Amino acid sequence: MAAAAPKVEKHFVLVHGACHGAWSWYKLKPRLESAGHRVTALDLAASGINMKAIQDVHTLYEYTEPLLEFLASLPPNEKVVLVGHSLGGLNLALAMDKYPGKVAVGVFMAAFMPDTRHKPSYVLDQVERKKRKKVKQVAKTISSLLAKTTEFSPLSLVPTSSAVNSANSWNPVKVFRYETAGAS
């Protein structure tokens, strides 16, 4: 019978989410350790028992410094499994970008998973850009319809029974549709 392969111990580094600390891993840490793994649960800046005042943390980099310092202190050949939850995903992305040779894998556990090539607001900026584009398209469509409607005048925009919703407020889109429905 062949000998069983030796169990490979992994080093897990647990990164908490916003408004938490290393304590938030109190259930997972002992389970990983009992399975034979090394586990480090860090407190990010101004979190948990880290004594830095939140007023002194001005950037994501400063908030992530405890994790970055930890990774910098690892021996050259050691790689860790980074696990981040919630906002901790941003910290993981920054650490993985800065120390790619020290991270075997990043686990984004219900965490933000950013694109480190763009600014942090990139996704929100794209959503806003698409909203502005859609508004412009709707305005262009309305302008086009108005140009085709010969009977339209500002006086035709009066509330009708189909244009008043249950809250008794006027809906100009319904009024417009009602007034131009017969126009071709």
C-alpha positions as CSV (number, residue, x, y, z in Angstrom):
1,M,0.0,0.0,0.0
2,A,1.4,3.4,-1.0
3,A,2.0,5.9,1.7
4,A,-0.5,8.8,1.9
5,A,0.8,12.1,0.6
6,P,1.8,14.5,3.3
7,K,-0.8,17.0,4.2
8,V,0.1,20.4,2.8
9,E,-0.5,23.2,5.3
10,K,-1.8,26.5,3.9
11,H,-1.5,29.9,5.5
12,F,-4.8,31.7,5.4
13,V,-4.9,35.5,6.0
14,L,-8.4,36.7,6.9
15,V,-9.4,40.3,6.1
16,H,-12.5,41.6,7.7
17,G,-15.2,43.9,6.2
18,A,-16.2,47.4,7.1
19,C,-17.0,48.2,10.7
20,H,-15.5,44.9,11.8
21,G,-12.2,43.6,13.0
22,A,-10.2,40.3,13.1
23,W,-12.7,39.2,15.8
24,S,-15.3,38.7,13.0
25,W,-13.5,35.5,12.0
26,Y,-13.9,33.9,15.4
27,K,-15.8,30.9,14.0
28,L,-13.8,30.2,10.9
29,K,-10.3,30.7,12.4
30,P,-10.4,27.7,14.8
31,R,-11.9,25.4,12.1
32,L,-9.1,26.2,9.7
33,E,-6.5,25.7,12.5
34,S,-8.1,22.4,13.6
35,A,-7.7,21.2,9.9
36,G,-4.0,21.9,10.2
37,H,-3.7,25.3,8.6
38,R,-2.0,28.4,9.8
39,V,-4.4,31.3,10.2
40,T,-3.7,35.1,10.6
41,A,-6.7,37.3,11.2
42,L,-5.7,41.0,10.8
43,D,-7.2,44.2,12.1
44,L,-7.0,46.9,9.4
45,A,-6.2,50.5,10.3
46,A,-8.6,51.9,12.9
47,S,-10.4,48.6,13.2
48,G,-10.7,46.0,15.9
49,I,-7.7,46.5,18.3
50,N,-5.7,48.6,15.8
51,M,-5.2,51.9,17.7
52,K,-5.0,54.2,14.7
53,A,-7.7,56.8,14.9
54,I,-10.2,56.7,12.0
55,Q,-9.6,60.5,11.4
56,D,-6.0,59.6,10.6
57,V,-7.0,57.2,7.8
58,H,-7.4,59.2,4.6
59,T,-6.9,56.6,1.8
60,L,-7.6,53.0,1.0
61,Y,-3.8,52.4,1.1
62,E,-3.6,53.7,4.6
63,Y,-6.5,51.6,5.7
64,T,-4.8,48.5,4.1
65,E,-1.3,49.2,5.6
66,P,-1.6,46.4,8.3
67,L,-2.2,43.8,5.6
68,L,0.5,45.3,3.3
69,E,3.0,45.3,6.1
70,F,2.2,41.7,7.0
71,L,2.7,40.6,3.4
72,A,5.9,42.5,3.1
73,S,7.2,40.6,6.2
74,L,6.6,37.2,4.8
75,P,9.6,35.1,3.8
76,P,10.3,35.3,0.0
77,N,9.0,31.8,-0.8
78,E,5.9,31.9,1.3
79,K,2.5,32.4,-0.4
80,V,-0.7,32.9,1.5
81,V,-4.4,32.4,0.8
82,L,-6.1,35.8,1.2
83,V,-9.7,35.7,2.3
84,G,-11.7,39.0,2.3
85,H,-15.3,39.7,3.2
86,S,-17.4,42.7,2.2
87,L,-15.3,45.9,2.0
88,G,-12.2,43.6,2.7
89,G,-12.3,42.7,-1.0
90,L,-10.9,46.2,-1.8
91,N,-8.0,45.5,0.6
92,L,-7.4,42.1,-1.0
93,A,-7.3,43.6,-4.5
94,L,-4.8,46.3,-3.4
95,A,-2.6,43.7,-1.7
96,M,-2.7,41.2,-4.6
97,D,-1.8,44.1,-6.9
98,K,1.1,45.2,-4.8
99,Y,2.4,41.7,-3.8
100,P,1.4,39.2,-6.5
101,G,4.2,36.9,-5.6
102,K,3.1,36.5,-2.0
103,V,-0.5,35.5,-2.8
104,A,-1.4,32.0,-3.9
105,V,-5.1,32.8,-4.3
106,G,-7.5,35.5,-3.3
107,V,-11.0,34.5,-2.0
108,F,-13.6,37.2,-2.3
109,M,-16.2,35.9,0.1
110,A,-19.3,38.1,-0.5
111,A,-16.8,40.9,-1.1
112,F,-16.2,43.8,-3.4
113,M,-14.1,42.6,-6.3
114,P,-12.7,45.7,-7.9
115,D,-10.8,46.3,-11.1
116,T,-7.5,47.7,-9.9
117,R,-6.7,49.2,-13.3
118,H,-9.5,51.8,-13.0
119,K,-10.4,54.3,-10.2
120,P,-12.6,52.8,-7.4
121,S,-15.7,54.7,-8.7
122,Y,-15.3,53.2,-12.2
123,V,-18.4,50.9,-12.0
124,L,-20.6,53.7,-10.6
125,D,-19.3,56.1,-13.2
126,Q,-20.2,53.6,-15.9
127,V,-23.7,53.2,-14.5
128,E,-24.1,57.0,-14.4
129,R,-22.8,57.4,-17.9
130,K,-25.4,54.8,-19.2
131,K,-28.2,56.7,-17.3
132,R,-27.2,60.0,-19.0
133,K,-27.0,58.3,-22.4
134,K,-30.5,56.8,-21.9
135,V,-32.0,60.1,-20.8
136,K,-30.5,61.7,-24.0
137,Q,-32.1,58.9,-26.1
138,V,-35.5,59.4,-24.5
139,A,-35.2,63.2,-25.0
140,K,-34.3,62.7,-28.6
141,T,-37.2,60.3,-29.1
142,I,-39.7,62.8,-27.5
143,S,-38.3,65.6,-29.6
144,S,-38.7,63.5,-32.7
145,L,-42.3,62.6,-31.8
146,L,-43.1,66.3,-31.1
147,A,-41.7,67.3,-34.5
148,K,-44.0,64.8,-36.2
149,T,-47.1,65.9,-34.3
150,T,-48.7,68.8,-36.0
151,E,-51.5,69.2,-33.4
152,F,-49.2,69.6,-30.5
153,S,-49.0,72.8,-28.5
154,P,-48.1,73.4,-24.9
155,L,-51.8,74.0,-24.1
156,S,-52.5,70.4,-25.0
157,L,-50.5,69.3,-22.0
158,V,-53.5,69.3,-19.6
159,P,-54.3,66.7,-17.1
160,T,-56.8,64.1,-18.4
161,S,-58.3,61.2,-16.5
162,S,-55.8,58.8,-17.9
163,A,-52.9,61.1,-17.0
164,V,-53.7,61.3,-13.3
165,N,-52.3,58.5,-11.1
166,S,-53.7,57.3,-7.8
167,A,-51.8,59.9,-5.9
168,N,-53.6,62.6,-8.0
169,S,-50.4,63.9,-9.5
170,W,-50.0,64.7,-13.1
171,N,-47.9,62.4,-15.4
172,P,-46.8,64.3,-18.5
173,V,-45.7,61.1,-20.3
174,K,-49.3,59.7,-20.1
175,V,-50.7,63.1,-21.2
176,F,-48.3,63.2,-24.1
177,R,-49.3,59.6,-25.1
178,Y,-52.9,60.4,-24.8
179,E,-52.8,63.6,-26.8
180,T,-50.7,62.2,-29.6
181,A,-52.3,58.7,-29.8
182,G,-54.5,59.7,-32.7
183,A,-51.7,61.5,-34.7
184,S,-49.9,59.6,-37.4
